[in-house]
Amino acid sequence: MTAKVVNLRRARKAKDRAAKAREADANAARHGLTKAERAGLEAQAGRLARALDGHRRETPDD
């Protein structure tokens, strides 16, 4: 039984297109928000980061 022949150039380009589409969706979601919504998301991310750091067993050695 032989494997299906895959055109590597087409596979690479399809992979790149999918990655760019994901990045474009993320950018559209981020830039499509109002200033208040963006500030709320940043505040929520800060709260989550502080909560995660508060649950550390040890402090990182800097």
N, C-alpha and C positions, 0 to 999 in steps of 0.2 A: 504494500500500500504506500503510495507516495503522498507527501504532504502538499498542501495547497501552496502554489507559488504566490508570493506577496511582493508587490512592487514597493521596495523600501522607501523610495522617494515619495510616493503617494502616502505611505503610512506616516512618514515623518512630517509631511506637510499637514496631514489630517490631525496629527497630535498637536502640532504648533497652532493650528486654527482653533482647536478645542481649548487650549491653554489661553489663547488670546481672548476667546469668547468669555471664559470664566473671569479673566481679569477685567474685561470690559463691563461685565455684569456687576462686579464688585465696585468698580469706579462709578458706574451709573447709580448704584445704591447709595454710595457715600456722597457723591456730589449732588444728588437729587434731593437732599434733605434741606430743611430750613436751618437757619443758624441755631435756633432753640433746640431742634431735634438733634443736631450734631453735638451741641453742648451737653445734652442729656445723655447721649451715647458715650461721650468721653467721660462724663462723671460716673456712669455705670461701670465703665471699664476700670476706672480708678478704684472704685469701691471693690470690685471683684479682685483686682490685683492686691489691694490691702488685705482683703480677707484671706487670700491665698498665702500671702506672706505671714499673716498672723497665725497660720496653722503649721508653720515650719517647725520641725523638731529642733533644728540648730540654726544659728545665724550663719550666713555664708562668710567665709574668711576672705577679706579683701586685702 
